[in-house]
Amino acid sequence: MKAMVLTEAKKPLQLQDLPVPEPKKGQVRIKVKACSVCRTDLHIFDGELKPPKLPLIMGHQIVGTIETESSRFQKGDLVGVPWLGKSCGVCPYCKKNEENLCDDPIFTGYNINGGFAQYTLADEQFVFSLPKGYSDIQAAPLLCAGMIGYRSLKMTENAKKIGFYGFGAAAHLLIQVACFQKKEVYAFTRKGDTKTQEVAKSLGAIWAGDSETKAPDILDAAIIFAPVGALVPIALKAVGKGGIVVCAGIHMSDIPSFSYEILWGERILRSVANLTRRDGEEFLALAPKIPIQTEITTYPLEKTNEALLDLKEGNISGSAVILPFPKNQVPNSF
């Protein structure tokens, strides 16, 4: 099989020919139809997360078909593989149904090989059936941008007015959920990024501007999608008393010191860590009811480095999706 392999942080991925992997007990082999690129992939690539296994096949928003025998699926079933590849099931967190906080987790495309390849392996208990009505390409961004974004949105509880700081793949999906739930979204982007601001408005944001601009209303909550620590005090200033600020990423630059005054008033600052299978099941059940649309830009497998660079430089609206097999290449679509 062909795969894009990370051999060293900050070095281009290498296209390699590797043996098709053989599943162990409890695993299934999946023929990868599409794999969406996540900002976490960039953090791994740039060495901002502690060193993963190397060499490594990244990619954790995987859509593909079951190729081997399974107790849960039939051969040919279209399935999705998320970031959480497996939890231990025995630590205190797993026993409290908080497997996202597992003490000994396995993450797809980080601890084990992921989906920037033609085939991958996954624990069958951590694989999702996908809702009908989505093509493999359209479904790929739902597996992380959607699922972890959904968990972030749940953490805003009953907030009515919500600020989205950063408007990338996750925000493109979550604004559709928020509008479906009758919430008001205020979108904050990089300074001067009027194109993204217009996209946010077209998707239902009642206001859009840059992150240095004060929101026209006091917010009930804010979700910080951008990995920029400087946004934390900005978001805290934007929410009212009792407001919630959620940091949605796995990595963020250092948070600058700020006065206690902007946290006081029972404001809440919290992070999101990974996802649970329940989060994924809830989100995948909700997605077709809205229905969530995914804006995508497709890349063949051998151009995965180009996709990572485009994501890093902000050249992608929506999600980048890698297509491991040439026959799957289609025009960009929404």
N, C-alpha and C positions, 0 to 999 in steps of 0.2 A: 504494500500500500504506500501511497504518498502522504507525507506529513511535513508540516512546518515545525521545526524543532528549535527550541531555545537552548543554546549550549553555554551561554554566558550573558549575564545582565548587560544591557545597553548595547549588545551586539545584534545585528540583523538575524532574524530567524533563518534557518537553513532548510531548504527543501530536500528531504531525504526519502529514499526508498527503504521501508522497514517491513518486517514480517507482519502479516495480519495477526492481531493478538488473539490468543485463545482464552476463553473465560474460565475462571475457577468456580468452585461451588458457590452458588448464590449470585453469580454475575451473569450478565447477558452481553453478547456482542451486538453492537449497533452499527449499521451502515449509515454514515453521517450524510444527511441531505443538506443541512445548513447549520452554521454556527455563528451566532451574533458576537460581535466584539464588544467587550465591556471595559469601562475605565479601570477596573481591577486588573485586567490584562496589562494595561499600561503601567500600573504600579508594580506588577511583577517584572515586566520587561525592564523598567527603569531602576530596579533594585530597591524600591521604596518599601517593600515588604521584606521580612526576614527571608533569607535564602530558601527557595523551594528545592525540591528534588531536581537535579540536573543530570543529564539532559531532560528536557521537559517539553511536552506538547501542551500548550495552553488552550484556552477556550472552554467556557462552561455554560454557554447558552445553546445547548445542542438539540437539534431535531433530527431524528433519523428513524430507521425501521429495524425492528427486532430480527436478528439473524439466527439466533440459537434457541434451544428449548428453554422454557421459562414456566414457573408455576403461576405467574400473574398475567403473562401476555402470550399471544400467538405469534408465530413467525409472520413477518410482514406488517405487524401493527406499527402505526406511527406514534412515536413517543418523544418525550422531552427529558433532558438531563439537566439538572440545575447545579448551582455552586456547591451546595451541601451534598457531598457524595456519599457520606455515611457518618453516623454518630455511634458512640460506643454502646449506648443503651443501659449502662450500669452506673454512671457517675450521678452525683446528686442532682445535676441539672436535667439530665435525661429522665430521671425518675420523676421529676416535676413537670414533665412535658415541655421542657425548655431545651430541646435538642440543639437549638441554634447556639446555645452557650456551652455545648458539650466540652468536657475537659480533654477529650482525645478524638477530635473530629478528623475527617478526611474531606478535603475539598477538591472538586473536579478542576482539572487544569492547573493544579498547584501542588498538591501532595501526590496526585495520580494524574496520568495523562488525560487530556481532554479532547476537544473536538476540532482543533485545527488539523484535521487528518481525515482520511477516507473511512476509517473504522475506529471505534473506541469501545472500551469496556465500562460497564456501570453495574453497581449493586442494584438488583432488580427491585428491592424494597424502596429505593430512593429515585425511582424513575416514574414519571407522570404520564398518564394517558392525556392526550391533547383534545381540546374541544373541536367539534366539527365546525366547518366553515372557514378554517384557517389553512392556508397552504403552508408547506414546511418553511418557506422563507418568511412568511408573515408571522409565523408562530415563534420563531427563534428569539426575538427580543423579549417575549413574555417570560422567558425562563430565568431572568435575573433582573433586568431593568424593571420589568413588570412586577415580579414577585417581591423583591426586596423593597421596591418603591411602594408597593401595597402595604407591606408591614410598616413602613415609615408613615404612610398616611393614617393607618390605624392608630398610631401613637399620638396623633394630634387630637384623638378622642372626638369630642363634639364641636370642635372648632368650626366656625362658619366662614371666617375670613382668614385665608391661608396664603402666606408668601412662599413662593418657590424661588430659591436662590440658586441660579444655574438652570439652564433650560436645555439639557441634553436628552439622551435616549429615555431615561426614567421619567423626566418631567413631561415629555411628549405623551407618554402613556398615562401617567397619573393625573394629568389635568383632565383627561377624559373621564376617569373614575370620579374625580372631585366634582366635576360639572354634573355628572349623572346623579350624584348624591346631593345636589343643590347647594354646593359650597361655592364661595367666591374666591377665585384665584388671582393673586397679584404676582406677576412674573418679573424677576430681577435678572438681568443679563450683564455681560461684560459691557463696559462703557463704550458707547458708539455702535453697538451691535443692533442696529435698527431692524435688520433683516430677521433676526431671531425674535425680536420683540413683536414684529408683525405676525410671525408664525404663531406665537403664543396667543395673540389676540384672535387669530383665525380659529384656534382650537378652543376658545372660550374664556380666555383671561379677560377680566373686566378692566385691567390696567397692566401696562408693561413699561418698564424703564430700566435704567442701569442700577447696579447695586449701590451706587453712591447717592442715589436720589431717595429722598424720604417718601415713603408710601403715602398716598392721599388719605388713607384711613388707618386707625390703629388696628393691628392684626390680632387675631386670636391665637394664631400659631404660625410657625415657619418651618419649612423643610429645607435644609442646606444640602443640595445635591453636588455642588462644586466642591472640590477637595481643598478649599481655601480657608484656613483657620481665621483669617482676618474678618470673615463674614460672620463669625459667631457674635462678637459684640454688636455688630451692625444689626443682626437679626434680633438680638435681645432688646435693643432700643426700639425696634419696630413693633414688638408685641406688647400688649397691655398687661396689666396685673393678672396673675394667674395664667399667663400665656405660656405656650410650650414651644421650644426650639429643638428640632430633631436634626441631628447630624447623620446623614443617610449613607455615607461612604465608609469603606473599610480603612481608608487612609486619608489623612488631612494634614496640611502643613501646620506648623506650630500656631497655637491660638495666642494672640497677644494678651497681655494683662489688661484688665478692665476694672472699673470701679464697681464695688459691691452694689452701688445704687441701681445699676441697670439689671441686676439679678434679683434684687429685693422686690417685694411685692408678690412673693410666692410664684415667681416665674420658674419654669422648669427647663433645664438643659439636659438633654440625654442623647445617647448614640443608638444606632441600630446595628446589631451584630447578626449577620447571616440571615437565615430564614428557617422556619420549621416546615415540615411537610403539610401541616394544616394550613399554613399561609398559602402555600402553592395550590392546594386543592381549592381553597376559598377563592383565590384570584382567578384560577382557570375556569371555575364555575361562573364567576361574575363577568369575565371578559366578553363572551359572546352575547350576553344580555344587553350590553351597552350599545352596540358592539364596539370594542376597542379596535382602532385601526392603527397599523404600524407603518411609519414612514421609513423606508429602507434605501440603502445604497449597497449594491452587491459588488463583490470582488471575487475573482477566482482564487483558489487556494494559493497559487504561487505569488499572488499580490497581497498576501496578508501583511507584510511589512508596510506596504503603502497604506493599507487600511488603518494600521496602528498610528502611522504618522498623520494621516488625515484627521483621526480622532484627536490626537494630541494637539494639533494646530487649530482645531475648531472648524474644520472644513466640511463637517458632516452635519446635516440636519436630520435628526432622528437617529437611526441605528445603522451601523455597518454590519453586513452579513457576508460571511465567507461561504463560498460554494465549492466543496471539495471535488465534485465531479463535473467535468465540462458540460455534460448534457443538461445540467441544472441551471446553466447560465441564462438569465432572463433580463429584459430591460428593467431599469429601476422603476419602482412602483410605489404607490401610496395605498 
